[in-house]
């Protein structure tokens, strides 16, 4: 059989089996699940954000739709809340990425990758609330940090405890940033590790041969080469921290309130339109981040496929 006949036969077989392809049918369960548990709840939240409440915080459907909740959300009184949330989110994310970069690089270059991966994943086996309460024990007034401070104070003052003042490490913005870094560091390390592990290190050697120093090779060659991993790490860290509730509620105070806490308070007061409006803001930011990540991954895949051709 000639090559032309084989191609013709293969085309005929594809045409025969094409009507029997159940690919679209297999996609229906996932589409139904996505619609029921993602699209519908978002539409409900979106609808509630345009409704109004009376003095008793009861939804007034008869008053129709309104932008009152969004006007309240962007009022000056909430400016400090937004700025504080953005500040804590950006600082936490930046420090997390700075720690995750060398960790992910070292893991990818290590011969004991499995061991390091296990050590990174192990904290996920413990509930996040337990880990946050552990930090409360460490940072509390009679916690480990202050006990160590007391120990050294007594050591340098011949056992005297008079004059020792416990430091305030808990219920501060610093405590929120520290615990956020601890909780979301694995989410940043793993995508960076994956990107570095796939990176072609012969490119670094080539850049060194062309006169680049080690720092220049890292900045100009390695970082652009692992851009998809960096983008994923930033998104996996920034978005959860931006909307977090438990961390600022447990280790912060009233002067370090973030958007997640504010939404919870409004929902507890049954002011559902305002809570929904703020929730939509976080949802939109999350969707923008996911779209950016998917777009970067698509571009990287296209470049790799183009390179192979």
N, C-alpha and C positions, 0 to 999 in steps of 0.2 A: 504494500500500500504506500502510495506516494505521500509526501508531506502535505500536499494540498488536500488530498482525500482525508487525511487524519484531521486536519483543521476543520474541514467541512463536516465530518462526522461529529467532532466535539461540539461544534456550533449547533448541530441538529439535536444532540443530547441535551444541551443547555436549554433549548427552546421547549423540549418535551417536558423537562422537570421544572421549568420556571413557574408554571401555574401551581405546582405542588409545593412551592417554597413557603413554609409557614413562619418565616421570619417576622412578618408584621403581626401575626397572631401572638407570637411569644412576647412581643413588646406591650401588649394590652395590659397584663397584670401590673407591670412596672408603671405604665402610664396612669392606670387607675389609682394605684397607691400614691404616686406623686401628686395627683390631682386632689385626692381625698385628704391627705395629711400635710400637704404643703400649700397648694394653690388656694384651696377653700379656706383654711385658717387665715391666710394673709388677706384674702378678700373680706373676711369677717372683720379683721382688725382695721383694714382700710375703711370699711363702712362705719365702724364705731368711731373712728377718728373724725368723721364729719357730723356726728350726732351732737346733741346738746343735753345737758342735765339741768334739773331744777335745784332749788336750795337744799333739798334732801338727797341730792345726787342720784335721782331716778331718771333714767333715760326718757327723753321726751320725743317720741317718734313723730308726734303730731306737728312739731315745730319744723320738721324738714331738715335738710342738710345745711351745715354751716362750717365756716373756716375759723370759728372761734378758738378751737383747740390749737390750731396751727399758729394763730396770732399770739396766743398765750405762750406757745413753745418758743417763738422767736422774739419774745418781749425782753426788755433789758434786764428784768429780774432774774432771768435764767442765763444771762451772759456769763456770770462767774461759774455757774455749774458746767456750762459747755467748755469754758477755758480750762477749768480744773480737770475735767475728764480727758480732754485732749492732751494736756500737759502730762498727766500720770500715764496715759496710754503711750505717748511718744517716747517718754523717758524709759518706761518699762520695756518697750519693744526694742529701742536702740541698744540698751544694755544687754538684753537677752540675745540679740543678733551678734553683738560683739563677743559675747561668751561662746555662743554656739558655733561661730566660724572656726576658731582654732580647734574646738572639740570635734566638730564634724570632719575637719581636715585630718586630725590625728587618728580618728577612728577609721577613716577610709584608707589611710596609709599603714595602719597597724596590721600585724599578722593575726591578731586575736579579735577580729571584728565581731564574731559571735558573742564572745564574753562581754565586750563593751555594749553591744546591742541589748543583751539581757540586763545589764546594769542600768541602762537607760529606761528600759520598759518596766522593770520591777516596780517603780513608784506608782505606775498605773494600776497595779493590783490592789492598792489601798485607796479607799474613798477620799476624795479631795477634802471633804469636811474634816476628816481625821487629821490630814496633813496640815490644814490651816490651824486647827486647835493645837497641834504640836508646836507650831510657830508661836502661838500665844503663850505656851508654856516656856518657850525659849526666851521670848522677848519681854515677858511680863515683869512686873516690879520685883517679884521674888523669883524670877526665872533664871535660866542658866547664865545668860549674859551678865546680869547684875550680881549673881552669886560669884562669878569669876572676878568681877570688878571688886567685890567685897573681899575676896581671898587675897588679891594683890594689894589692896589697901591695907589689910591687916599685916601683910608680909612686910610692907615698907613703913608701917607705923607701929611695929612691935606689938601686934595683936590688938591694938585699940580700934574700936569701931565708931567712936564719936567723930562726927564731922563727915561721915560717909553719906552721900545722897544718891539713892538709886537713880539711874538714868531713865528717861522716858523713851523707850524704844518701841512701845506698843501704842496703838491708837494715834498714829501719825501718818502723813503721806509717805514718809520713808518706809514705814512698815508695809504699806499697801504695795509700793513698788517692789520691795524685797520679796514678798510672798508671791506677787505676780510673776516675777522672774523665775522663782523656784517652780511654780506650777506649770508654766508654759515653756520652760527651757527645752524639755524633750520634744515638743512640737516644732521647735526651731532646729534642733540638732538633726533630727531624722531626715528631713528633705535636703538639708545641706550635705549630710553624709552621702545620701543617694546620688546627688549631683556630682560631688567630688569623686565618688567611686567610679562614675562613668566617664570622668574627664580624661582626656588623652594627655598624659604628662610629658609625652615627647615634644609637645608644643612649648612647654617651659624650657626644655633643653635647647630647642631651636632658638628660642628668644635669647637664651644666655649666650649661645654661639654668635648671635648677631649683635651682642654688646649690651644687652639689658642686664641690670643688676637683679638680685633676688627680689627686692621690694617692687621694682618696676615690673618684673615678670608676674608677680602675684597680682598686682593692681591692674595691669594692662591685658594680661592673658587669662589668668585663673578666674578672677572675679567675673569678667564678661562670659567666660565659659560655663560658669555655674549660675548664671542669672536666673534660670527657671527655679532652681533650688532656693536661691535667696528670696525670690518673689514669693514662693510658697511659704517659706519660713516666716517672712514678714506678715503675710496675710493670716497664717495660722496662729500668729501671736497677737497681732494688732486687733483683729476683729473680736476675739473673745474677751480681751482685756477692756476694750471700749464698752462692751455691754455687760461686764461682770457685775454681779450683785453680792455674792457671798464674801469675797475678799474685803472690799471696803466696809461691809456691814460688820464683819467680825474683828478686823484689826485696825479699822479706821474710826474716826469720830465724826461729830456733826459738821465739823469744818472741812472734812475731806469727802463729802458726799459726791457720788458719781451718778451717771445717768441710770444705771441699773437699779440703784437704791431708790432714786426718784420715781421711776416707773412702778416699783413695788409699792411705795407709799401711796401713790395716786390710785393704784388698783385696790389697795386695802381700804382707801377712803371711798371706793366705788366711783371715782372720777374716771370712768373708762374712756371717754373721748381723749382726754389729755394723755393718759397712759398709752392709748393706741397711737396717738400722733408721735410720741417719742419712740415707741416701738417701731413704727414705720421708718423713722429716721435711721435707726440702727439696722433695720432690714435692708434699706436701700444702700447704705454704706457696705454692708456685707455682700450684697449682690454685685456691687461695683468691683469689690475686691476679687470675688470669684471670677467675674468676667475677665479682669486683667490677668489673673493667673492662667485661665484657660487659653486666652489669646497668646500669652507668652509661650505656653507649652505647644500650641499649634504652630507658632512661628519656628520654634526650635525643631519640631518634628519635620516641618517643611524644609528647613535648611539641611537637616541630616539626610532626608530622602533625596534632595537635590545634589548633595555631595556624593551620595552613593551612585547616582546616575552618571 
